[in-house]
């Protein structure tokens, strides 16, 4: 509730509040609705940026050959890992009954669509992101191996059990740069909160990068400041220090 209050307080005063996520737009909008604010969206860790009306400001998909190659490697070398395919605002899977997909559907309130990835590629439906779901040791191994073997792609963990794969040069920092340019705002005036490895570039590219209390130690060490955890109103607590007039909130 305190985080919602803080977001509304800022929005009411014309201070842009933007959700930046590895998620697809359809999984971000319910959070905005729950918070009672309208805002631009930076999704797929910066590969797709939408303005407040939902129109694309920036869109960068993977190349067809890159997607074919890495999908083949994933099937051959990590057959137990669940691979998800995101294009525009649609989430494609090859089996929607596996526990990992059903868990993600529950978390995001988005229904996966069954499709054969090779068919999507042949039809020109290129992915903004591939998401691999697996056990932490497998995900850590995949990140190390794929970063070395596919330097032309962006490969980064968004949690111990999730590995994001996108086109080269994609990061939340890129998406933020696009949006700040559109809003005619300098990066030095921006504040970002993050709690995982795929937030590192974002936290470094703004005037103040703040790690949540639940972030890994490496993310905290790379941030300008650390607040309390995501379940402890960390965003609201930090903003209250910047804006003492932001009272009352619970």
C-alpha positions as CSV (number, residue, x, y, z in Angstrom):
1,X,0.0,0.0,0.0
2,X,2.8,2.5,0.8
3,X,4.4,1.8,-2.6
4,X,1.0,2.5,-4.4
5,X,0.6,5.7,-2.4
6,X,4.1,6.8,-3.3
7,X,3.5,6.1,-7.0
8,X,0.2,8.0,-7.0
9,X,1.8,10.9,-5.0
10,X,4.5,11.3,-7.6
11,X,2.2,10.9,-10.6
12,X,-0.2,13.5,-9.2
13,X,2.7,16.0,-9.2
14,X,3.8,15.3,-12.7
15,X,6.8,13.2,-11.9
16,X,6.9,10.2,-14.3
17,X,6.6,6.8,-12.7
18,X,7.7,4.0,-15.1
19,X,7.6,0.3,-14.7
20,X,10.7,-1.3,-16.2
21,X,10.5,-5.1,-16.4
22,X,11.6,-8.3,-18.2
23,X,7.9,-9.1,-18.4
24,X,5.7,-8.6,-21.4
25,X,3.4,-5.6,-21.5
26,X,0.3,-7.7,-20.7
27,X,1.9,-8.7,-17.4
28,X,2.9,-5.2,-16.5
29,X,-0.4,-3.4,-17.1
30,X,-2.3,-5.1,-14.2
31,X,0.4,-3.7,-11.9
32,X,-0.2,-0.2,-13.2
33,X,-4.0,-0.7,-12.9
34,X,-3.6,-1.9,-9.3
35,X,-1.5,1.2,-8.5
36,X,-4.1,3.5,-10.1
37,X,-1.6,5.2,-12.4
38,X,-1.0,5.6,-16.1
39,X,2.5,5.4,-17.3
40,X,4.8,4.4,-20.2
41,X,6.1,0.8,-20.1
42,X,9.6,-0.6,-20.6
43,X,9.2,-4.3,-21.2
44,X,11.4,-7.3,-22.2
45,X,14.3,-5.6,-20.3
46,X,14.3,-2.7,-22.8
47,X,13.6,-4.5,-26.0
48,X,10.1,-3.0,-26.3
49,X,9.2,0.5,-25.0
50,X,5.6,1.7,-25.1
51,X,4.3,5.2,-24.5
52,X,1.4,6.1,-22.2
53,X,-1.1,5.2,-24.9
54,X,0.5,1.8,-25.5
55,X,2.1,2.8,-28.8
56,X,5.7,1.6,-29.5
57,X,8.5,4.0,-29.1
58,X,11.2,1.4,-29.6
59,X,11.1,-2.3,-30.7
60,X,14.1,-4.6,-31.1
61,X,13.6,-8.3,-31.8
62,X,16.2,-11.1,-32.2
63,X,17.4,-12.0,-35.7
64,X,15.8,-15.1,-37.2
65,X,19.1,-17.0,-37.5
66,X,20.2,-16.1,-34.0
67,X,16.9,-17.4,-32.6
68,X,17.1,-20.6,-34.6
69,X,20.7,-21.3,-33.5
70,X,20.2,-20.7,-29.8
71,X,16.9,-22.6,-29.7
72,X,18.6,-25.6,-31.2
73,X,21.4,-25.4,-28.6
74,X,18.9,-25.2,-25.8
75,X,17.0,-28.3,-27.0
76,X,20.2,-30.3,-27.4
77,X,22.1,-29.3,-24.3
78,X,19.5,-28.5,-21.7
79,X,16.4,-30.5,-22.7
80,X,14.8,-30.3,-19.2
81,X,14.8,-26.5,-19.3
82,X,11.5,-24.9,-20.2
83,X,11.8,-22.3,-23.0
84,X,9.3,-19.5,-23.5
85,X,9.0,-17.3,-26.6
86,X,7.8,-13.7,-26.4
87,X,6.9,-11.7,-29.5
88,X,5.1,-8.3,-29.3
89,X,2.6,-8.9,-26.5
90,X,2.1,-12.6,-26.9
91,X,3.7,-15.4,-24.8
92,X,4.2,-18.7,-26.7
93,X,5.1,-22.1,-25.2
94,X,5.2,-25.6,-26.5
95,X,3.5,-27.1,-23.5
96,X,1.2,-25.1,-21.2
97,X,0.8,-27.8,-18.7
98,X,4.3,-28.0,-17.3
99,X,4.6,-26.6,-13.7
100,X,6.9,-23.8,-14.7
101,X,4.5,-22.4,-17.2
102,X,1.5,-22.8,-14.9
103,X,3.4,-21.0,-12.1
104,X,4.3,-18.1,-14.5
105,X,0.6,-17.8,-15.6
106,X,-0.4,-17.5,-12.0
107,X,2.2,-14.9,-11.2
108,X,1.6,-12.7,-14.3
109,X,-2.2,-13.4,-14.8
110,X,-1.4,-14.0,-18.5
111,X,-2.3,-17.1,-20.5
112,X,0.4,-18.7,-22.6
113,X,-0.3,-19.6,-26.2
114,X,0.8,-23.0,-27.6
115,X,2.9,-22.8,-30.7
116,X,5.8,-24.4,-32.5
117,X,8.7,-21.9,-32.3
118,X,10.1,-22.9,-35.7
119,X,6.8,-22.1,-37.3
120,X,6.7,-18.7,-35.7
121,X,10.1,-17.9,-37.0
122,X,9.2,-19.1,-40.5
123,X,6.2,-16.8,-40.4
124,X,8.4,-13.8,-39.5
125,X,7.2,-13.6,-35.9
126,X,10.5,-12.8,-34.3
127,X,11.0,-12.9,-30.6
128,X,11.6,-9.9,-28.4
129,X,12.8,-12.4,-25.7
130,X,13.4,-16.0,-25.0
131,X,13.0,-17.0,-21.4
132,X,14.5,-20.2,-19.9
133,X,13.1,-21.6,-16.7
134,X,15.2,-24.1,-14.8
135,X,16.9,-25.1,-11.5
136,X,19.4,-22.6,-10.2
137,X,22.5,-24.7,-11.1
138,X,21.3,-25.2,-14.7
139,X,20.4,-21.5,-15.1
140,X,23.8,-20.4,-13.8
141,X,25.6,-22.8,-16.1
142,X,23.5,-21.7,-19.1
143,X,24.2,-18.0,-18.4
144,X,28.0,-18.7,-18.4
145,X,28.0,-20.9,-21.4
146,X,25.6,-18.9,-23.6
147,X,27.3,-15.6,-22.8
148,X,30.6,-17.0,-24.0
149,X,29.2,-18.8,-27.1
150,X,26.7,-16.1,-28.2
151,X,28.4,-12.8,-27.6
152,X,26.1,-11.3,-30.3
153,X,23.1,-11.8,-27.9
154,X,22.1,-10.4,-24.5
155,X,22.0,-13.2,-21.9
156,X,21.3,-12.4,-18.3
157,X,19.6,-13.9,-15.2
158,X,16.5,-12.1,-13.9
159,X,16.3,-14.6,-10.9
160,X,18.1,-17.8,-9.8
161,X,15.6,-19.8,-11.9
162,X,15.1,-17.5,-14.9
163,X,17.4,-16.7,-17.8
164,X,16.5,-14.0,-20.3
165,X,17.9,-14.0,-23.9
166,X,17.5,-11.0,-26.2
167,X,19.1,-9.3,-29.1
168,X,22.5,-7.7,-28.8
169,X,22.8,-4.5,-26.8
170,X,19.4,-4.9,-25.1
171,X,19.2,-3.7,-21.5
172,X,16.9,-1.8,-19.2
173,X,19.3,1.1,-19.5
174,X,18.6,1.2,-23.3
175,X,14.9,1.3,-22.7
176,X,15.3,4.1,-20.1
177,X,17.5,6.0,-22.5
178,X,14.8,5.9,-25.2
179,X,12.1,7.0,-22.8
180,X,14.2,9.8,-21.2
181,X,14.9,11.2,-24.7
182,X,11.2,11.1,-25.5
183,X,10.4,12.9,-22.3
184,X,13.3,15.4,-22.7
185,X,14.7,14.5,-19.3
186,X,18.4,14.0,-18.4
187,X,19.5,10.7,-16.9
188,X,21.0,12.6,-14.0
189,X,17.5,13.4,-12.9
190,X,16.2,9.8,-13.0
191,X,15.9,7.5,-10.0
192,X,15.7,3.7,-10.4
193,X,15.0,0.8,-8.0
194,X,16.1,-2.8,-8.8
195,X,16.5,-6.1,-7.2
196,X,18.3,-8.5,-9.5
197,X,21.2,-9.0,-12.0
198,X,19.3,-7.7,-15.0
199,X,18.9,-4.4,-13.2
200,X,22.6,-3.6,-13.0
201,X,22.8,-1.5,-16.2
202,X,19.7,0.3,-15.2
203,X,20.9,1.2,-11.8
204,X,24.2,2.5,-13.3
205,X,22.7,4.6,-16.0
206,X,20.6,7.0,-13.8
207,X,21.4,9.7,-11.4
208,X,20.5,7.5,-8.4
209,X,20.4,3.7,-8.6
210,X,18.9,2.1,-5.5
211,X,19.0,-1.6,-4.7
212,X,16.1,-3.2,-2.9
213,X,16.9,-5.0,0.4
214,X,16.1,-8.4,-1.2
215,X,18.6,-7.9,-4.0
216,X,21.7,-10.1,-4.3
217,X,24.8,-8.9,-2.7
218,X,26.5,-8.0,-6.0
219,X,23.6,-5.8,-7.0
220,X,23.7,-4.0,-3.7
221,X,27.4,-3.5,-4.0
222,X,27.0,-1.9,-7.4
223,X,24.3,0.5,-6.3
224,X,24.5,4.0,-5.0
225,X,22.1,3.2,-2.2
226,X,20.2,0.3,-0.6
227,X,16.7,0.5,0.8
228,X,14.5,-2.1,2.6
229,X,13.1,-5.1,0.8
230,X,10.2,-5.3,-1.7
231,X,8.0,-6.7,1.0
232,X,9.0,-4.0,3.4
233,X,7.9,-0.9,1.4
234,X,11.5,-0.2,0.3
235,X,10.5,2.1,-2.5
236,X,8.1,4.2,-0.4
237,X,10.6,4.3,2.5
238,X,13.4,5.7,0.2
239,X,11.1,8.2,-1.5
240,X,9.9,9.4,1.8
241,X,13.5,10.5,2.5
242,X,13.6,12.5,-0.7
243,X,10.1,13.9,-0.3
244,X,9.3,14.5,3.4
245,X,5.9,15.8,2.4
246,X,4.9,12.4,1.2
247,X,2.7,11.7,4.3
248,X,0.7,10.0,5.3
249,X,1.1,6.5,3.9
250,X,0.7,3.1,5.6
